[in-house]
Amino acid sequence: MTTGKPRLDREAVAARAARELPDGAVVNLGIGIPTLASQFVPAEKQVLFHSENGVLRFGPLAGPGEQDEDLINASLQFLVPVPGMSFFDSVAAFEMIRGGHVDIAILGALQVSERGDLANWRLPTRAVGNIGGAMDLVAGAKRIVVAMEHTDNDDHPKVLSDCTYPVTGRQCVSLIITDIAVIEVMDGGTRGRLQPKGLLLREVAPGWTVEEIQALTGARLHVASDLREIQL
């Protein structure tokens, strides 16, 4: 099903994801929409952004005239330096992830299942994939938030009952933020602990109905009693 209604743009999805970042958190941002989240952290909030290539505590992405080829993140994007910014090798960066020192990772996804399984490293049509640090992050970060489009380029759902693409991690995603909805994975991030199961629709994009979102979702959505419109 396709609707003619406008969806949130990438910046708006990233801005909504940035609202999930508490003061003082160590946060890793994945490639794509997630990297934009650093642009939307209020000045009064201190968030320590972490990157696998060996950077901790950086500011928003650098604009024209601010770019320094020595200051980049794992997505090869230029960063704005801030006081307290530190550098180290990738071994130390991955030790931080594997040691449980990353509070939140915001990642992109190809698919997410109703149990919080994440597929984001390879399309079956490609001969090779790009594992990167995602498999370490889904195992080591304390909370996983996905920021992505709700459907793929062919309008196929990316939120499904089961992932059909190679899985990066099982039961690791706790929240899905898309261009039309915010969905809580009620057993996501529990890694096997007994919790209520399923997907809870918490927020909808302006002008969208529950029925329209359900039609673009490959798994059943439960609707929150306090369902509201996405606020940025």
URMOHU-V394198 format. One record per helix or strand of 2 or more residues. SS is the DSSP state (hx for helix, st for strand). FROM is the first residue (numbers start at 1). TO is the last residue. If there is no record, write none. Layout:
((SS/FROM/TO) (SS/FROM/TO))
//
This chain:
((hx/10/18) (st/26/29) (hx/32/40) (st/48/51) (st/55/56) (st/78/79) (st/86/87) (hx/90/98) (st/104/107) (st/111/113) (st/118/119) (hx/134/140) (st/143/147) (st/159/160) (st/173/177) (st/181/185) (st/199/204) (hx/210/215) (st/221/229))
//
